[in-house]
Amino acid sequence: MSKREGEGCPRRRKTDGTQGQKNDQRDISNINPSSAVIASFRVFQRELDTKHDKYERLVKISRDITIESKRTIFLLHRVTTVPNVEEVLEEADVKLDGVRQKIGQIAEELRGEDLYQFHRAFTPGIQEYVEAVSFQHFIRHRTLISLEKINARLVFMRAHGAEDKQSDEVVTSQAEPGVLTFQVTPTDYLLGVADLTGELMRMCISSVGNGDMDTPFQLSGFLREVHDGFSYIGNTGPYEVSKKLHTLRQSLAKVEDACYTLRVRGSEIPKHMLADVFSSRAVLLDPEEGVA
């Protein structure tokens, strides 16, 4: 290829790009600002901007809910080491009340909106809240909290004269006080319960380390019931639930292994070393194993 042939293409592309920019400028200058089409697209722009802003606000609220729920879970793990369990549970109640106020902000944002358009923005926080509230309920009652009981606590009163932000204007609503509710979806509930099994496994190991030999057997029976419930769902449930089923089986196997060690070798191992023995024994399940 000659030098002139090699240099011709870049110059042509540069010229074509400059010419295209000039054509775009002429096209923009020929647009009629009062056109009905342009007016429609400006409406679409405002709607999309409003939706994106709402989505970002929901993500931030969900992040706050996740942080506070994790702090509540860390607090609840202290029940294995403190003499007054009820004091820890009452402190957890206060923290969960604060989390519910955050969920009330989500309910306010979703008022008049389709929940599933924004579901991915706040589902991590809701799952973490379900995990925290179900963990507290299990410690207090040794049972699994139902979805209906969770939703029954997510009822909020809308204050009189609340301010609604619409674009750049602040409009004071003069509506009468009303009830605002938030409904946790069944999928979020199941995912939160699946995460709960990991916390119960940690609680089992902590209990053994503190000399409590009864809690692991209670947890083992409860986790078997939860596993049986998830096994009925199988592959017919949501994709996220089937992904967490393997982790649930791992938690159950670790608790069962702890119960086996206590029953068979409990008299051979000093109590202060049991927690170290359980922590060092990693139970690996076959990932290809089907649900029994």
C-alpha positions as a Markdown table, in Angstrom:
| # | Residue | x | y | z |
|---|---|---|---|---|
| 1 | Met | 0.0 | 0.0 | 0.0 |
| 2 | Ser | 1.4 | 3.4 | -0.9 |
| 3 | Lys | 1.8 | 6.2 | 1.6 |
| 4 | Arg | -1.0 | 8.3 | 0.0 |
| 5 | Glu | -3.4 | 5.3 | 0.2 |
| 6 | Gly | -2.5 | 4.7 | 3.8 |
| 7 | Glu | -3.0 | 8.3 | 4.8 |
| 8 | Gly | -6.2 | 8.8 | 2.9 |
| 9 | Cys | -8.6 | 6.9 | 5.1 |
| 10 | Pro | -7.9 | 8.7 | 8.4 |
| 11 | Arg | -8.3 | 12.1 | 6.7 |
| 12 | Arg | -11.6 | 11.0 | 5.1 |
| 13 | Arg | -12.9 | 9.7 | 8.5 |
| 14 | Lys | -11.9 | 13.0 | 10.2 |
| 15 | Thr | -13.6 | 15.0 | 7.5 |
| 16 | Asp | -16.7 | 12.8 | 7.6 |
| 17 | Gly | -16.9 | 13.3 | 11.4 |
| 18 | Thr | -16.6 | 17.0 | 11.1 |
| 19 | Gln | -19.3 | 17.1 | 8.5 |
| 20 | Gly | -21.5 | 14.9 | 10.6 |
| 21 | Gln | -21.2 | 17.3 | 13.6 |
| 22 | Lys | -22.2 | 20.2 | 11.3 |
| 23 | Asn | -25.2 | 18.3 | 10.1 |
| 24 | Asp | -26.2 | 17.5 | 13.7 |
| 25 | Gln | -26.0 | 21.2 | 14.6 |
| 26 | Arg | -28.1 | 22.1 | 11.6 |
| 27 | Asp | -30.6 | 19.5 | 12.5 |
| 28 | Ile | -30.8 | 20.8 | 16.1 |
| 29 | Ser | -31.3 | 24.3 | 15.0 |
| 30 | Asn | -34.2 | 23.2 | 12.8 |
| 31 | Ile | -36.1 | 21.7 | 15.7 |
| 32 | Asn | -39.2 | 23.5 | 16.7 |
| 33 | Pro | -39.2 | 23.8 | 20.6 |
| 34 | Ser | -43.0 | 24.0 | 20.6 |
| 35 | Ser | -43.4 | 20.8 | 18.7 |
| 36 | Ala | -45.9 | 18.3 | 20.2 |
| 37 | Val | -43.3 | 15.5 | 19.8 |
| 38 | Ile | -40.6 | 17.5 | 21.7 |
| 39 | Ala | -43.1 | 18.3 | 24.4 |
| 40 | Ser | -44.0 | 14.6 | 24.8 |
| 41 | Phe | -40.3 | 13.6 | 25.1 |
| 42 | Arg | -39.8 | 16.3 | 27.7 |
| 43 | Val | -42.6 | 14.7 | 29.7 |
| 44 | Phe | -40.9 | 11.3 | 29.3 |
| 45 | Gln | -37.6 | 12.8 | 30.5 |
| 46 | Arg | -39.2 | 14.2 | 33.7 |
| 47 | Glu | -41.0 | 10.9 | 34.4 |
| 48 | Leu | -37.7 | 8.9 | 34.0 |
| 49 | Asp | -35.8 | 11.4 | 36.1 |
| 50 | Thr | -38.4 | 11.1 | 38.8 |
| 51 | Lys | -38.3 | 7.3 | 38.7 |
| 52 | His | -34.5 | 7.2 | 38.9 |
| 53 | Asp | -34.4 | 9.6 | 41.8 |
| 54 | Lys | -37.0 | 7.5 | 43.6 |
| 55 | Tyr | -35.0 | 4.4 | 42.9 |
| 56 | Glu | -31.8 | 5.9 | 44.3 |
| 57 | Arg | -33.7 | 7.0 | 47.5 |
| 58 | Leu | -35.0 | 3.5 | 48.0 |
| 59 | Val | -31.5 | 2.1 | 47.6 |
| 60 | Lys | -30.2 | 4.4 | 50.3 |
| 61 | Ile | -33.1 | 3.5 | 52.7 |
| 62 | Ser | -32.5 | -0.2 | 52.0 |
| 63 | Arg | -28.8 | 0.2 | 52.8 |
| 64 | Asp | -29.7 | 1.8 | 56.2 |
| 65 | Ile | -32.2 | -1.0 | 56.9 |
| 66 | Thr | -29.5 | -3.6 | 56.2 |
| 67 | Ile | -27.0 | -1.9 | 58.5 |
| 68 | Glu | -29.4 | -1.6 | 61.4 |
| 69 | Ser | -30.7 | -5.1 | 60.9 |
| 70 | Lys | -27.2 | -6.6 | 61.0 |
| 71 | Arg | -26.5 | -4.6 | 64.2 |
| 72 | Thr | -29.6 | -6.1 | 65.7 |
| 73 | Ile | -28.5 | -9.6 | 64.8 |
| 74 | Phe | -25.1 | -9.0 | 66.3 |
| 75 | Leu | -26.9 | -7.9 | 69.5 |
| 76 | Leu | -29.1 | -11.0 | 69.6 |
| 77 | His | -26.1 | -13.2 | 69.5 |
| 78 | Arg | -25.2 | -12.0 | 73.0 |
| 79 | Val | -28.1 | -14.0 | 74.4 |
| 80 | Thr | -25.7 | -17.0 | 74.7 |
| 81 | Thr | -23.3 | -15.1 | 77.0 |
| 82 | Val | -25.5 | -12.8 | 79.2 |
| 83 | Pro | -27.5 | -13.9 | 82.2 |
| 84 | Asn | -30.5 | -11.6 | 81.4 |
| 85 | Val | -31.8 | -12.6 | 78.0 |
| 86 | Glu | -35.0 | -10.5 | 78.2 |
| 87 | Glu | -32.9 | -7.3 | 78.5 |
| 88 | Val | -31.2 | -8.1 | 75.2 |
| 89 | Leu | -34.5 | -8.9 | 73.6 |
| 90 | Glu | -36.0 | -5.5 | 74.7 |
| 91 | Glu | -32.9 | -3.7 | 73.4 |
| 92 | Ala | -33.4 | -5.5 | 70.1 |
| 93 | Asp | -37.1 | -4.4 | 70.1 |
| 94 | Val | -36.0 | -0.8 | 70.2 |
| 95 | Lys | -33.6 | -1.3 | 67.3 |
| 96 | Leu | -36.3 | -3.1 | 65.2 |
| 97 | Asp | -38.7 | -0.3 | 65.9 |
| 98 | Gly | -36.2 | 2.0 | 64.3 |
| 99 | Val | -35.9 | -0.3 | 61.3 |
| 100 | Arg | -39.6 | -0.4 | 60.9 |
| 101 | Gln | -39.6 | 3.4 | 60.7 |
| 102 | Lys | -37.2 | 3.1 | 57.8 |
| 103 | Ile | -39.5 | 0.6 | 56.2 |
| 104 | Gly | -42.3 | 3.2 | 56.6 |
| 105 | Gln | -40.2 | 5.6 | 54.5 |
| 106 | Ile | -40.2 | 2.9 | 51.8 |
| 107 | Ala | -44.0 | 2.6 | 52.1 |
| 108 | Glu | -44.3 | 6.4 | 51.7 |
| 109 | Glu | -42.1 | 6.3 | 48.6 |
| 110 | Leu | -44.1 | 3.5 | 47.1 |
| 111 | Arg | -47.5 | 5.1 | 47.7 |
| 112 | Gly | -49.3 | 5.0 | 44.4 |
| 113 | Glu | -46.5 | 3.2 | 42.6 |
| 114 | Asp | -46.1 | -0.4 | 41.4 |
| 115 | Leu | -44.0 | -2.2 | 44.0 |
| 116 | Tyr | -42.4 | -4.5 | 41.6 |
| 117 | Gln | -40.9 | -1.6 | 39.5 |
| 118 | Phe | -38.7 | -0.7 | 42.5 |
| 119 | His | -38.5 | -4.1 | 44.2 |
| 120 | Arg | -34.8 | -4.7 | 43.4 |
| 121 | Ala | -33.9 | -1.4 | 45.1 |
| 122 | Phe | -35.1 | -2.4 | 48.6 |
| 123 | Thr | -35.2 | -6.2 | 48.6 |
| 124 | Pro | -31.8 | -6.6 | 50.3 |
| 125 | Gly | -32.9 | -4.5 | 53.3 |
| 126 | Ile | -36.2 | -6.3 | 53.6 |
| 127 | Gln | -34.6 | -9.7 | 53.6 |
| 128 | Glu | -32.1 | -8.6 | 56.3 |
| 129 | Tyr | -35.1 | -7.2 | 58.4 |
| 130 | Val | -36.9 | -10.6 | 58.0 |
| 131 | Glu | -33.8 | -12.4 | 59.2 |
| 132 | Ala | -33.4 | -10.1 | 62.2 |
| 133 | Val | -37.1 | -10.2 | 63.3 |
| 134 | Ser | -37.3 | -14.0 | 62.8 |
| 135 | Phe | -34.1 | -14.5 | 64.8 |
| 136 | Gln | -35.5 | -12.5 | 67.7 |
| 137 | His | -38.8 | -14.3 | 67.5 |
| 138 | Phe | -37.1 | -17.7 | 67.6 |
| 139 | Ile | -35.0 | -16.7 | 70.6 |
| 140 | Arg | -38.1 | -15.7 | 72.5 |
| 141 | His | -40.6 | -18.3 | 71.4 |
| 142 | Arg | -38.5 | -21.1 | 69.8 |
| 143 | Thr | -40.8 | -21.0 | 66.7 |
| 144 | Leu | -40.7 | -19.5 | 63.2 |
| 145 | Ile | -42.5 | -16.2 | 62.8 |
| 146 | Ser | -45.1 | -16.2 | 60.1 |
| 147 | Leu | -45.3 | -13.8 | 57.2 |
| 148 | Glu | -48.7 | -12.5 | 58.5 |
| 149 | Lys | -47.2 | -11.5 | 61.8 |
| 150 | Ile | -44.3 | -9.7 | 60.1 |
| 151 | Asn | -46.7 | -7.7 | 57.9 |
| 152 | Ala | -49.0 | -6.9 | 60.8 |
| 153 | Arg | -46.1 | -4.8 | 62.4 |
| 154 | Leu | -45.6 | -2.9 | 59.2 |
| 155 | Val | -48.6 | -0.6 | 59.5 |
| 156 | Phe | -47.9 | 3.1 | 59.7 |
| 157 | Met | -50.0 | 6.2 | 60.3 |
| 158 | Arg | -49.6 | 9.0 | 57.8 |
| 159 | Ala | -49.2 | 12.2 | 59.7 |
| 160 | His | -51.5 | 15.2 | 58.9 |
| 161 | Gly | -49.9 | 17.9 | 56.7 |
| 162 | Ala | -47.1 | 15.6 | 55.4 |
| 163 | Glu | -44.9 | 17.2 | 52.8 |
| 164 | Asp | -44.7 | 15.6 | 49.4 |
| 165 | Lys | -41.9 | 16.5 | 47.1 |
| 166 | Gln | -42.9 | 16.9 | 43.5 |
| 167 | Ser | -40.1 | 17.9 | 41.2 |
| 168 | Asp | -38.6 | 21.1 | 42.7 |
| 169 | Glu | -41.7 | 22.2 | 44.5 |
| 170 | Val | -42.7 | 21.3 | 48.1 |
| 171 | Val | -46.5 | 20.8 | 48.4 |
| 172 | Thr | -48.1 | 20.4 | 51.8 |
| 173 | Ser | -50.8 | 17.7 | 51.7 |
| 174 | Gln | -54.0 | 18.6 | 53.6 |
| 175 | Ala | -55.4 | 15.1 | 53.5 |
| 176 | Glu | -56.8 | 13.5 | 56.6 |
| 177 | Pro | -54.5 | 11.1 | 58.5 |
| 178 | Gly | -54.6 | 7.6 | 57.0 |
| 179 | Val | -53.1 | 4.2 | 57.3 |
| 180 | Leu | -50.0 | 3.3 | 55.2 |
| 181 | Thr | -49.0 | -0.3 | 55.0 |
| 182 | Phe | -46.1 | -2.3 | 53.6 |
| 183 | Gln | -46.3 | -5.9 | 52.6 |
| 184 | Val | -43.3 | -8.1 | 52.6 |
| 185 | Thr | -43.4 | -10.4 | 49.5 |
| 186 | Pro | -43.3 | -14.2 | 50.0 |
| 187 | Thr | -40.0 | -14.4 | 48.1 |
| 188 | Asp | -38.4 | -11.9 | 50.5 |
| 189 | Tyr | -39.8 | -13.8 | 53.4 |
| 190 | Leu | -38.4 | -17.1 | 52.2 |
| 191 | Leu | -35.0 | -15.6 | 51.5 |
| 192 | Gly | -34.8 | -14.0 | 54.9 |
| 193 | Val | -35.7 | -17.3 | 56.6 |
| 194 | Ala | -33.0 | -19.1 | 54.5 |
| 195 | Asp | -30.5 | -16.6 | 55.8 |
| 196 | Leu | -31.8 | -17.2 | 59.4 |
| 197 | Thr | -30.4 | -20.7 | 59.3 |
| 198 | Gly | -26.9 | -19.4 | 59.1 |
| 199 | Glu | -27.4 | -17.3 | 62.3 |
| 200 | Leu | -28.9 | -20.3 | 64.1 |
| 201 | Met | -25.8 | -22.4 | 63.2 |
| 202 | Arg | -23.6 | -19.7 | 64.7 |
| 203 | Met | -25.8 | -19.6 | 67.7 |
| 204 | Cys | -25.4 | -23.4 | 68.1 |
| 205 | Ile | -21.6 | -23.1 | 68.1 |
| 206 | Ser | -21.6 | -20.2 | 70.6 |
| 207 | Ser | -24.0 | -22.1 | 72.9 |
| 208 | Val | -21.7 | -25.1 | 73.0 |
| 209 | Gly | -18.7 | -22.9 | 73.8 |
| 210 | Asn | -20.6 | -21.5 | 76.8 |
| 211 | Gly | -21.5 | -25.0 | 78.1 |
| 212 | Asp | -25.1 | -25.1 | 76.9 |
| 213 | Met | -25.6 | -28.6 | 75.6 |
| 214 | Asp | -29.4 | -28.5 | 75.1 |
| 215 | Thr | -29.6 | -25.6 | 72.6 |
| 216 | Pro | -27.9 | -27.5 | 69.7 |
| 217 | Phe | -30.4 | -30.3 | 69.8 |
| 218 | Gln | -33.3 | -27.8 | 69.8 |
| 219 | Leu | -31.8 | -26.0 | 66.9 |
| 220 | Ser | -31.2 | -29.3 | 65.0 |
| 221 | Gly | -34.9 | -30.2 | 65.2 |
| 222 | Phe | -36.0 | -26.7 | 64.1 |
| 223 | Leu | -33.6 | -26.6 | 61.2 |
| 224 | Arg | -34.8 | -30.0 | 60.0 |
| 225 | Glu | -38.3 | -28.7 | 59.9 |
| 226 | Val | -37.2 | -25.6 | 58.0 |
| 227 | His | -35.3 | -27.8 | 55.5 |
| 228 | Asp | -38.3 | -30.0 | 55.0 |
| 229 | Gly | -40.4 | -26.9 | 54.3 |
| 230 | Phe | -38.0 | -25.7 | 51.7 |
| 231 | Ser | -37.7 | -29.2 | 50.2 |
| 232 | Tyr | -41.4 | -29.0 | 49.4 |
| 233 | Ile | -40.8 | -26.0 | 47.3 |
| 234 | Gly | -37.9 | -27.7 | 45.4 |
| 235 | Asn | -37.2 | -26.2 | 42.0 |
| 236 | Thr | -40.7 | -24.8 | 41.6 |
| 237 | Gly | -40.0 | -21.7 | 43.7 |
| 238 | Pro | -38.1 | -18.6 | 42.8 |
| 239 | Tyr | -34.6 | -18.9 | 41.5 |
| 240 | Glu | -33.1 | -17.0 | 44.5 |
| 241 | Val | -34.6 | -19.5 | 46.9 |
| 242 | Ser | -33.1 | -22.5 | 45.1 |
| 243 | Lys | -29.7 | -20.9 | 45.2 |
| 244 | Lys | -29.8 | -20.5 | 49.0 |
| 245 | Leu | -31.0 | -24.1 | 49.5 |
| 246 | His | -27.4 | -25.4 | 49.4 |
| 247 | Thr | -26.3 | -23.0 | 52.1 |
| 248 | Leu | -29.3 | -24.1 | 54.2 |
| 249 | Arg | -28.2 | -27.7 | 53.9 |
| 250 | Gln | -24.7 | -26.8 | 55.0 |
| 251 | Ser | -25.9 | -25.1 | 58.1 |
| 252 | Leu | -28.2 | -28.0 | 59.0 |
| 253 | Ala | -25.3 | -30.5 | 58.5 |
| 254 | Lys | -23.0 | -28.4 | 60.7 |
| 255 | Val | -25.6 | -28.4 | 63.5 |
| 256 | Glu | -26.2 | -32.1 | 63.1 |
| 257 | Asp | -22.5 | -32.8 | 63.2 |
| 258 | Ala | -22.3 | -30.8 | 66.4 |
| 259 | Cys | -25.1 | -32.8 | 68.0 |
| 260 | Tyr | -23.4 | -36.0 | 66.9 |
| 261 | Thr | -20.1 | -35.0 | 68.5 |
| 262 | Leu | -21.9 | -34.0 | 71.7 |
| 263 | Arg | -23.8 | -37.3 | 71.9 |
| 264 | Val | -20.9 | -39.6 | 70.9 |
| 265 | Arg | -17.8 | -37.8 | 72.0 |
| 266 | Gly | -19.1 | -35.2 | 74.5 |
| 267 | Ser | -17.6 | -37.0 | 77.5 |
| 268 | Glu | -14.2 | -37.3 | 75.8 |
| 269 | Ile | -13.7 | -33.6 | 74.9 |
| 270 | Pro | -13.5 | -30.9 | 77.6 |
| 271 | Lys | -16.4 | -28.4 | 77.5 |
| 272 | His | -14.1 | -25.4 | 77.0 |
| 273 | Met | -12.7 | -27.0 | 73.8 |
| 274 | Leu | -15.9 | -28.1 | 72.2 |
| 275 | Ala | -16.4 | -24.8 | 70.4 |
| 276 | Asp | -12.9 | -24.9 | 68.8 |
| 277 | Val | -13.5 | -28.5 | 67.7 |
| 278 | Phe | -16.8 | -27.6 | 66.0 |
| 279 | Ser | -15.4 | -24.5 | 64.4 |
| 280 | Ser | -12.5 | -26.4 | 62.9 |
| 281 | Arg | -14.7 | -29.1 | 61.4 |
| 282 | Ala | -16.0 | -27.9 | 58.0 |
| 283 | Val | -18.8 | -30.0 | 56.7 |
| 284 | Leu | -18.8 | -30.0 | 52.9 |
| 285 | Leu | -22.0 | -31.2 | 51.2 |
| 286 | Asp | -22.0 | -32.4 | 47.6 |
| 287 | Pro | -23.4 | -29.5 | 45.5 |
| 288 | Glu | -25.0 | -32.0 | 43.1 |
| 289 | Glu | -26.9 | -33.6 | 45.9 |
| 290 | Gly | -30.6 | -33.3 | 45.3 |
| 291 | Val | -33.2 | -32.3 | 47.9 |
| 292 | Ala | -34.4 | -35.3 | 49.9 |
